[in-house]
């Protein structure tokens, strides 16, 4: 999966911005993109690529996502010396009416399966704020809960 995503992102970066949705896994894809581009002399636009995640992933000390991004920039993995741009949504479920979502704030859940990038995209394209994101997420959860 990572090789396919890396190839698609390399190609897409030539004509548009690319947000890789995920934390440490997508940082690995960013490093892979750089290595592939160098090994095969492919042109790409690393400044057009960002990694989008949730604050739960970015703040998790066991994942060390921010440290990994910083280390990728220092090491030879990105070949360019660029620190992969890492964006994190500040989405909070602290005020959610659903205990399933509040579990994120208690540290029981951190994976969002692209939730961070989706929230970042909603904010950038529609200027959605915390209350709008939470309302939309709760509406989706409501549609899944049996009556």
Residue frames relative to the residue before (quaternion, step in Angstrom):
aa qw qx qy qz dx dy dz
X 1.0000 0.0000 0.0000 0.0000 0.00 0.00 0.00
X 0.6759 0.5183 -0.3148 0.4189 3.58 0.85 -0.90
X 0.6383 0.5168 -0.3328 0.4634 3.59 1.00 -0.75
X 0.6466 0.5115 -0.3189 0.4675 3.59 0.96 -0.83
X 0.6627 0.4906 -0.3051 0.4765 3.59 0.87 -0.92
X 0.6350 0.5290 -0.3331 0.4539 3.59 0.94 -0.83
X 0.6723 0.4952 -0.2982 0.4625 3.60 0.88 -0.89
X 0.6601 0.4956 -0.3092 0.4723 3.58 0.93 -0.86
X 0.6801 0.4946 -0.2918 0.4557 3.58 0.94 -0.87
X 0.5932 0.5475 -0.3627 0.4656 3.60 1.06 -0.69
X 0.6897 0.4768 -0.2785 0.4684 3.56 0.83 -1.01
X 0.6801 0.4964 -0.2987 0.4493 3.59 0.85 -0.91
X 0.6222 0.5764 -0.3471 0.4002 3.59 1.01 -0.77
X 0.5852 0.5952 -0.3631 0.4141 3.58 1.20 -0.42
X 0.8129 0.2519 -0.1181 0.5116 3.59 1.13 -0.54
X 0.8119 0.0723 -0.0404 0.5779 3.61 1.20 -0.21
X 0.6202 -0.5196 0.4267 0.4041 3.51 -1.34 0.10
X 0.1664 -0.7776 0.6030 0.0640 3.54 -1.16 0.70
X 0.0780 -0.7614 0.6403 0.0644 3.55 -0.96 0.89
X 0.2453 -0.7458 0.6063 0.1267 3.53 -0.73 1.14
X 0.2667 -0.8064 0.5143 0.1187 3.57 -0.56 1.18
X 0.6511 0.4679 -0.3907 0.4522 3.53 -0.45 1.26
X 0.5380 -0.6419 0.4485 0.3121 3.56 -1.24 0.20
X 0.8532 0.1088 -0.0494 0.5077 3.53 -0.49 -1.22
X 0.6207 0.5513 -0.3572 0.4280 3.60 1.00 -0.71
X 0.7105 0.4424 -0.2674 0.4774 3.58 0.94 -0.82
X 0.5496 0.5501 -0.4046 0.4814 3.59 1.21 -0.29
X 0.6215 0.5210 -0.3302 0.4830 3.56 1.09 -0.71
X 0.6347 0.5148 -0.3297 0.4726 3.60 1.00 -0.76
X 0.6219 0.5382 -0.3389 0.4569 3.60 0.99 -0.80
X 0.6602 0.4893 -0.3000 0.4845 3.59 0.93 -0.90
X 0.6401 0.5224 -0.3143 0.4675 3.58 1.01 -0.81
X 0.6112 0.5495 -0.3451 0.4533 3.59 1.02 -0.78
X 0.6710 0.5030 -0.2906 0.4608 3.53 0.90 -0.96
X 0.6706 0.4985 -0.2959 0.4629 3.58 0.93 -0.90
X 0.6528 0.5047 -0.3119 0.4709 3.60 0.95 -0.85
X 0.6586 0.5152 -0.3134 0.4501 3.58 0.90 -0.94
X 0.6766 0.4737 -0.3014 0.4765 3.58 0.96 -0.79
X 0.6759 0.5153 -0.3050 0.4296 3.59 0.85 -0.95
X 0.7915 0.2878 -0.1409 0.5204 3.59 1.01 -0.79
X 0.4268 -0.7314 0.4348 0.3065 3.58 1.32 0.30
X 0.2934 0.7544 -0.5233 0.2664 3.56 0.92 0.97
X 0.3726 -0.6955 0.5572 0.2586 3.54 -1.04 0.72
X 0.1264 0.7514 -0.6429 0.0778 3.52 -1.13 0.77
X 0.3860 -0.7163 0.5416 0.2112 3.53 -1.27 0.35
X 0.2038 -0.8276 0.5076 0.1260 3.62 0.18 1.22
X 0.6171 0.5544 -0.3526 0.4330 3.61 1.13 -0.53
X 0.6359 0.5147 -0.3209 0.4772 3.59 1.29 -0.19
X 0.6719 0.4913 -0.2780 0.4795 3.60 1.29 -0.09
X 0.0095 0.7697 -0.6379 0.0229 3.55 -0.98 0.96
X 0.3271 -0.6891 0.6035 0.2324 3.53 -1.31 0.36
X 0.1227 -0.8041 0.5805 0.0374 3.58 -0.75 1.06
X 0.0745 0.7997 -0.5884 0.0935 3.56 -0.88 0.96
X 0.5682 -0.5570 0.4610 0.3929 3.55 -1.30 -0.21
X 0.5976 -0.5534 0.4225 0.3976 3.56 -1.20 0.33
X 0.5650 0.5909 -0.3982 0.4160 3.60 1.13 -0.50
X 0.6711 0.4634 -0.2872 0.5024 3.56 1.01 -0.81
X 0.6773 0.5056 -0.3000 0.4423 3.60 0.85 -0.95
X 0.7420 0.4145 -0.2235 0.4771 3.61 1.03 -0.76
X 0.5148 0.6622 -0.4161 0.3513 3.59 1.22 -0.22
X 0.3502 -0.7687 0.4916 0.2114 3.61 -0.47 1.15
X 0.6271 0.5461 -0.3550 0.4272 3.61 1.09 -0.51
X 0.6927 0.4475 -0.2759 0.4938 3.59 1.17 -0.50
X 0.1446 -0.8408 0.5061 0.1269 3.57 1.23 -0.55
X 0.0904 0.8534 -0.5070 0.0812 3.57 0.99 0.87
X 0.6730 0.4873 -0.3025 0.4670 3.58 0.88 -0.91
X 0.6451 0.5135 -0.3176 0.4683 3.59 0.96 -0.84
X 0.6291 0.5309 -0.3353 0.4581 3.57 1.01 -0.79
X 0.6488 0.5096 -0.3228 0.4639 3.60 0.92 -0.87
X 0.6611 0.5032 -0.3035 0.4666 3.58 0.94 -0.88
X 0.6745 0.4944 -0.2925 0.4637 3.58 0.96 -0.85
X 0.6046 0.5439 -0.3622 0.4555 3.59 1.07 -0.63
X 0.6565 0.5139 -0.3077 0.4585 3.56 1.04 -0.74
X 0.6791 0.4862 -0.2823 0.4719 3.58 1.12 -0.67
X 0.7192 0.4850 -0.2468 0.4320 3.54 1.02 -0.81
X 0.6404 -0.5283 0.4012 0.3870 3.48 -1.34 -0.10
X 0.4613 0.7167 -0.4393 0.2838 3.61 1.23 -0.12
X 0.7456 0.3609 -0.2408 0.5059 3.59 0.99 -0.65
X 0.3740 -0.7893 0.4264 0.2354 3.57 1.33 0.01
X 0.7237 0.4163 -0.2500 0.4904 3.59 1.10 -0.54
X 0.4383 -0.6869 0.4646 0.3468 3.56 1.22 -0.34
X 0.4759 0.6684 -0.4333 0.3729 3.58 1.30 0.17
X 0.3616 -0.6744 0.5942 0.2478 3.52 -1.06 0.77
X 0.4447 -0.6859 0.4894 0.3038 3.61 -0.69 0.96
X 0.4381 -0.6964 0.4962 0.2773 3.61 -0.77 0.99
X 0.0840 -0.8033 0.5896 -0.0067 3.57 -0.68 1.15
X 0.0754 -0.7806 0.6204 0.0090 3.57 -0.71 1.14
X 0.0473 -0.7906 0.6099 0.0260 3.55 -1.07 0.76
X 0.3985 -0.6948 0.5446 0.2487 3.54 -0.92 0.91
X 0.3626 -0.7211 0.5470 0.2221 3.56 -1.14 0.62
X 0.1696 0.8153 -0.5284 0.1652 3.56 1.19 0.57
X 0.0499 -0.7895 0.6118 0.0044 3.55 -0.99 0.89
X 0.2136 -0.7617 0.5993 0.1225 3.52 -1.11 0.78
X 0.2979 0.7936 -0.4874 0.2093 3.58 1.26 0.26
X 0.7620 0.3517 -0.1907 0.5093 3.60 1.02 -0.75
X 0.3793 0.7367 -0.4851 0.2795 3.59 1.21 0.25
X 0.4411 -0.6816 0.5167 0.2717 3.54 -1.15 0.63
X 0.6605 0.4951 -0.2998 0.4782 3.58 1.30 -0.10
X 0.4310 -0.7081 0.4928 0.2647 3.60 -0.75 1.00
X 0.5668 0.5979 -0.3830 0.4179 3.59 1.16 -0.57
X 0.7041 0.4323 -0.2616 0.4989 3.59 1.00 -0.75
X 0.6214 0.5411 -0.3457 0.4489 3.59 1.02 -0.70
X 0.5339 0.6334 -0.3996 0.3925 3.59 1.20 -0.45
X 0.5567 0.5902 -0.3884 0.4370 3.59 1.17 -0.50
X 0.6941 0.4858 -0.2741 0.4550 3.57 0.90 -0.93
X 0.6638 0.4839 -0.2969 0.4870 3.58 1.20 -0.44
X 0.5601 -0.6480 0.3641 0.3657 3.57 1.28 0.08
X 0.4792 0.6853 -0.4352 0.3335 3.60 1.23 0.16
X 0.7725 0.1896 -0.0904 0.5993 3.57 1.18 -0.57
X 0.0089 -0.8066 0.5903 0.0278 3.57 -1.00 0.72
X 0.6229 0.5515 -0.3504 0.4302 3.57 1.12 -0.50
X 0.1672 -0.8134 0.5534 0.0650 3.54 -0.94 0.90
X 0.3057 -0.7793 0.4882 0.2469 3.58 1.30 -0.11
X 0.7817 -0.2973 0.1436 0.5292 3.55 0.83 1.02
X 0.3921 0.7496 -0.4629 0.2648 3.59 1.27 0.02
X 0.6402 0.5360 -0.3350 0.4367 3.58 0.94 -0.81
X 0.6872 0.4702 -0.2824 0.4763 3.56 0.83 -0.97
X 0.6302 0.5272 -0.3397 0.4578 3.61 1.01 -0.73
X 0.6691 0.4840 -0.2968 0.4795 3.60 0.98 -0.82
X 0.6225 0.5205 -0.3368 0.4777 3.59 1.02 -0.75
X 0.6591 0.5041 -0.3056 0.4670 3.59 0.92 -0.87
X 0.6451 0.5131 -0.3224 0.4654 3.61 0.97 -0.81
X 0.6530 0.5005 -0.3134 0.4742 3.56 1.00 -0.77
X 0.7026 0.4764 -0.2780 0.4495 3.60 0.83 -0.95
X 0.7523 0.4046 -0.2276 0.4675 3.59 0.91 -0.85
X 0.8137 0.2295 -0.0972 0.5252 3.61 1.00 -0.79
X 0.3954 -0.7330 0.4502 0.3221 3.58 1.35 -0.04
X 0.2208 0.7837 -0.5462 0.1965 3.57 1.03 0.75
X 0.2406 -0.7546 0.6005 0.1102 3.50 -1.09 0.87
X 0.7918 -0.3368 0.2315 0.4538 3.56 -1.37 0.08
X 0.7101 0.4713 -0.2918 0.4342 3.62 0.68 -1.01
X 0.6564 0.4977 -0.3175 0.4697 3.60 1.04 -0.68
X 0.6352 0.5192 -0.3260 0.4698 3.56 1.01 -0.80
X 0.6700 0.4987 -0.3033 0.4587 3.57 0.86 -0.95
X 0.6498 0.5159 -0.3219 0.4560 3.61 0.92 -0.85
X 0.6729 0.4917 -0.3026 0.4624 3.59 0.92 -0.85
X 0.6572 0.5008 -0.3090 0.4708 3.58 0.98 -0.82
X 0.6592 0.4947 -0.3113 0.4731 3.59 0.95 -0.83
X 0.6150 0.5373 -0.3497 0.4591 3.61 1.04 -0.67
X 0.6455 0.5028 -0.3201 0.4776 3.59 1.01 -0.76
X 0.6425 0.5157 -0.3200 0.4678 3.57 0.95 -0.84
X 0.6235 0.5498 -0.3265 0.4498 3.59 0.99 -0.86
X 0.6738 0.5025 -0.3042 0.4482 3.57 0.95 -0.85
X 0.6857 0.4826 -0.2766 0.4694 3.60 1.20 -0.41
X 0.6239 0.5472 -0.3374 0.4444 3.57 1.18 -0.49
X 0.4083 -0.7222 0.4929 0.2621 3.62 -0.68 1.01
X 0.4803 -0.6760 0.4882 0.2721 3.54 -1.10 0.77
